[in-house]
Amino acid sequence: MNDKLEEKQTKNKLAVFEHIPCKEKKNNNKNKRGYKRALSPSSDSGLVIDDEDSQHPTKKRVQGVRLVKEPLSLECGWNSCEEVFDSYRKYNYHVKEHAENDCAEGDEMMCKWRDCTTIISEKSLLSQHVSYHGYHTKLKNIGKNVLGRRDLPDCTREVEEAFPLYINGYSCDWKECGGLFEDVYEFHEHIKLHINSNPKYCKKDEIIECLWQGCSYKCSSQYKLSDHLKMHTKEKVVACPTCGAHFAGKTKFYDHRKRQLPPEVQNYQCSQCSKFFPSERLLRDHMRTHINHYKCTMCDMTCPKPSALAIHFRYRHLNERPLQCHLCSYMAVTKQALDAHLITHCTESLLACEDCDYRCRSFYGLDKHYQKVHGLDLMQTYECHCCQAKFQRGNYLTRHLIKAHDFHWPSGHSRFRYKEDADGIFRLQTVRYESIEVTQEMMSSTNTTSQPVEVQTNKRYNLRKKQQSSDKTPNYVLMVAENGEQNVVCPTKNNIVMTINDIDESGNILNSEILQSQEMQIVPNTKGE
């Protein structure tokens, strides 16, 4: 009996997926406030935390402050100006005056904000940039207020302030609007007009629709619409006063601080990848990334996030490569791929060893150098789960699995995935988690294709771009060709609407494009016609 108690008293809290049969309990307190919140200890995703202390004392709720009532103390950061404002509207007008009056029109104008080295060629863009400095200062002020009310860990990240810059200004894509605005303050104030034109709460049989281009979101209150529009406008509500990172909600700011706790303090461990997290909610959100909730409509590829589906769609089902190398004819799909290609044109070795003068062009070569010369074991080990053969690179193990054991890639995927086990060795991930909806969709498509049909070979799918001069949204039409012959196709009722964003390493959106494609069906040809 004592051995079982010792096994249960573990230091770390391990998260696992389990199905627990629950009996219905009669409760006479259903009408009491807070009943639903404390009804069940298990989460919606079946996440169970095995811990010796199942009952935690209730914490005192921290009194929150609405964003519109946050006290502001905004200090101007332009050159030697130290004026302080308690109104964001007056503060924005003040900082824009600096950009307009203190900078002469020329080829290059440098921002005079403290610790900013940005150089801009146009005065209108400089005004937009300085206005974002004021907006960012307001967000950091709110973050400082939050830290005064909550006991959050310290931030240890370096300061990174990369502000977006829109050549044509901020564009409102609300239906029949199309307004352009010079700075972020005017843009956000304009968006509030669209939000306030709807009722605060809908009555019965009423609904509020988002009229943003390409969006079909519906809700029942102004608050939900305002929260949803932040996805379109990229509006943030708080920023970390230490590193400057800004977030769309205060909860994200709390997570940003908690994630920087030392590893020995983070006690919630994922049972799939062995990562540690500081709270149960962060672990629960992470566990969902191991489950594929989305399926490609054109193949059997499944993924956990819509962003991964958008990347798959752009690489596998679109022939367009919009980014071209200025040094050769190479065309790239994303900015990250183009940056990786530009390294091949560099004649210098960009990576240097910290302990000697050795330089190389790849991280693999640098790790090899540390292993051979300095005796550091930085190389990863890949092991075949069938014959225990070991390899130093994942592509070597992939080649081994295909040739030696006749393995094939999963349906809809173009590579194997390897998982790091507790011993530090990477092995093939043989289990894939699918949601019920995705599984039913794959089973229905399998049953449809299992019916006896005529075998077709050399089938090729292609999405052709069709855009009119008056339409800003490109339309992609699915075309099917076999053996180089032209087929008669007709449109079906199935439509695909997808937003694809190109982002940089810091998460800033460089280019956003809405894709609309219509599925086309081959008209069967009858003999004798």
Salt bridges, closest charged atoms under 4 A:
GLU70 OE2 - ARG149 NH2 2.77
GLU70 OE2 - LYS250 NZ 3.24
GLU75 OE2 - ARG114 NH2 3.98
ASP102 OD2 - HIS98 ND1 3.04
GLU161 OE2 - HIS136 ND1 3.85
GLU161 OE2 - LYS140 NZ 3.54
ASP183 OD2 - LYS96 NZ 2.67
GLU186 OE2 - LYS96 NZ 3.77
GLU189 OE2 - LYS192 NZ 3.20
ASP227 OD1 - LYS230 NZ 3.97
ASP255 OD1 - ARG281 NH2 2.32
GLU280 OE2 - ARG284 NH1 3.54
ASP285 OD2 - ARG281 NH1 3.40
ASP285 OD1 - ARG288 NH1 2.84
ASP300 OD1 - LYS295 NZ 3.86
ASP339 OD2 - LYS335 NZ 3.11
GLU383 OE2 - LYS390 NZ 2.74
GLU383 OE1 - ARG427 NE 2.87
ASP406 OD1 - HIS408 NE2 3.54
ASP421 OD2 - ARG427 NH1 2.65
ASP423 OD2 - ARG427 NH2 2.97
GLU434 OE2 - ARG432 NE 2.57
ASP502 OD1 - ARG314 NH1 2.89
GLU513 OE1 - ARG314 NH2 3.54
